[in-house]
């Protein structure tokens, strides 16, 4: 369960349920990006409208877009992910941010994320209907290491950190 303290001093309110292990979530305007680490088969990324609290992402009936531990299940009432991938492609989703900096206008509006195990940087652009276009940067950068976190500076420029202590800043290509 993800909770938010919406009333200063009051009890937190349930923002979303049905998450397994949300890792590095981020707001962008009215969108809340939830990077949810899966159990043993699927990693998933969901986008929840901030003005629609209380949605259920399906864990532990669902893992990613599939039934968890059953051949079939009732998916009604669940918000399915906009992007998911199997553990054949990675093992632990590390959520990032939507780029809103000024240094690289070509990537404005892209949500960046990676997988801890394969270290491949990826981006996602949300379309109007909620379906996502995903781009992998494996060919451009290969594995950048065990990605543990992303960060933003005061100007909105993005950084990525690896488990080996490397901190890399997104900069324009020369």
C-alpha positions in Angstrom: 0.0 0.0 0.0 1.3 3.5 -0.9 0.1 6.2 1.5 0.2 9.9 1.3 -0.1 12.4 4.2 -2.7 14.7 2.4 -3.9 16.4 5.6 -1.1 18.0 7.6 -1.1 16.2 10.9 -3.9 13.8 9.9 -3.7 10.1 9.2 -2.2 9.1 5.9 -4.6 8.2 3.1 -4.3 5.1 0.9 -3.1 6.4 -2.5 -2.7 3.0 -4.2 -2.9 -0.7 -3.2 -1.8 -3.9 -4.8 1.9 -3.0 -5.0 4.6 -5.5 -4.1 7.8 -3.6 -3.8 7.6 0.0 -5.3 11.2 1.2 -5.9 11.9 4.9 -6.7 8.5 6.3 -7.7 8.0 9.8 -9.1 5.4 12.5 -9.8 5.3 14.3 -13.1 2.4 16.8 -13.3 -0.7 14.8 -12.6 1.0 11.4 -13.2 2.5 9.2 -10.5 5.0 6.7 -11.9 5.2 3.5 -9.9 8.1 1.2 -10.6 7.1 -2.1 -8.9 9.7 -4.9 -8.4 8.1 -8.2 -9.2 8.2 -11.5 -7.3 9.8 -14.1 -9.6 8.7 -13.5 -13.2 7.7 -9.9 -14.1 8.8 -6.3 -13.4 6.1 -3.6 -13.9 5.7 0.1 -14.4 2.4 1.7 -13.8 1.2 5.3 -14.2 -1.6 6.5 -11.8 -3.4 9.8 -12.2 -2.7 11.7 -9.0 -6.3 12.8 -8.9 -7.5 9.1 -8.8 -6.2 7.8 -5.4 -7.2 4.4 -4.2 -6.5 2.4 -7.4 -5.4 -1.2 -7.1 -2.4 -2.4 -9.1 -3.2 -6.0 -8.5 -0.5 -7.6 -6.3 -0.8 -10.5 -5.2 -3.4 -11.6 -7.7 -1.3 -10.2 -10.6 2.4 -10.0 -11.3 2.8 -7.6 -14.1 0.1 -8.1 -16.6 -0.3 -11.8 -15.7 -2.0 -13.9 -13.0 0.3 -14.7 -10.2 0.5 -18.4 -9.2 -2.6 -19.3 -11.2 -3.5 -20.2 -14.8 -6.3 -17.6 -14.7 -7.7 -14.9 -12.4 -10.2 -12.1 -12.2 -8.4 -8.9 -13.3 -11.4 -6.7 -12.9 -10.8 -3.7 -10.8 -7.0 -3.7 -11.3 -4.9 -1.1 -13.1 -2.6 -3.0 -15.3 0.9 -1.7 -16.0 1.8 0.4 -19.0 5.1 -1.5 -19.3 6.4 -4.8 -18.0 9.2 -7.2 -18.8 10.2 -10.7 -17.7 13.0 -11.8 -15.5 14.7 -13.2 -18.7 15.3 -9.5 -19.5 16.2 -8.2 -16.0 15.4 -8.9 -12.4 14.7 -5.7 -10.5 13.2 -2.5 -11.8 14.7 0.8 -10.7 12.4 3.7 -11.2 13.6 7.1 -12.3 12.0 10.4 -13.3 10.5 12.2 -16.2 13.2 14.5 -17.7 12.1 18.2 -17.6 15.6 19.8 -17.7 16.7 22.3 -20.3 20.1 20.8 -21.3 18.6 18.1 -23.6 15.3 19.3 -25.2 15.1 16.1 -27.3 14.4 14.0 -24.3 11.9 16.3 -22.6 8.9 14.3 -21.3 10.7 10.9 -21.3 10.5 8.8 -18.1 13.9 7.1 -17.6 14.3 3.9 -15.7 16.7 0.9 -15.6 17.0 -2.6 -14.3 19.4 -3.3 -11.4 20.6 -6.6 -12.9 21.1 -5.8 -16.6 22.1 -2.1 -16.1 20.4 -1.0 -19.4 19.0 2.5 -19.4 15.5 2.8 -20.9 12.9 5.5 -21.5 9.2 5.5 -21.7 6.9 8.1 -23.3 3.3 8.0 -22.2 0.8 8.3 -25.1 -2.6 10.0 -24.7 -4.4 6.6 -24.2 -1.9 5.6 -21.5 0.0 3.1 -23.6 3.7 3.6 -23.5 6.4 3.7 -26.1 9.6 2.2 -24.6 13.1 2.8 -25.9 16.2 0.8 -24.8 19.6 2.4 -24.9 21.4 -0.9 -24.8 23.0 -0.3 -28.2 24.0 3.2 -27.4 25.5 2.7 -23.9 25.4 -1.1 -23.1 25.2 -1.9 -19.4 26.0 1.1 -17.2 26.2 -1.1 -14.0 23.8 -2.0 -11.2 21.4 1.0 -11.3 20.3 1.8 -7.8 18.7 5.2 -8.1 18.1 8.3 -10.2 18.1 11.9 -9.1 17.4 15.4 -10.2 19.2 18.6 -9.4 17.6 22.0 -8.8 17.6 22.7 -12.6 15.8 19.5 -13.3 18.8 17.8 -14.8 19.0 14.1 -14.3 21.5 11.8 -12.7 21.8 8.0 -12.4 23.6 6.1 -9.7 25.0 2.6 -9.7 25.8 0.2 -6.8 29.5 0.7 -7.5 29.2 4.3 -6.4 29.2 5.9 -9.9 27.1 9.0 -10.3 26.5 9.9 -14.0 24.8 13.1 -15.2 22.7 13.2 -18.4 24.5 15.6 -20.7 24.0 16.6 -24.4 26.1 14.7 -26.9 28.8 16.7 -28.6 
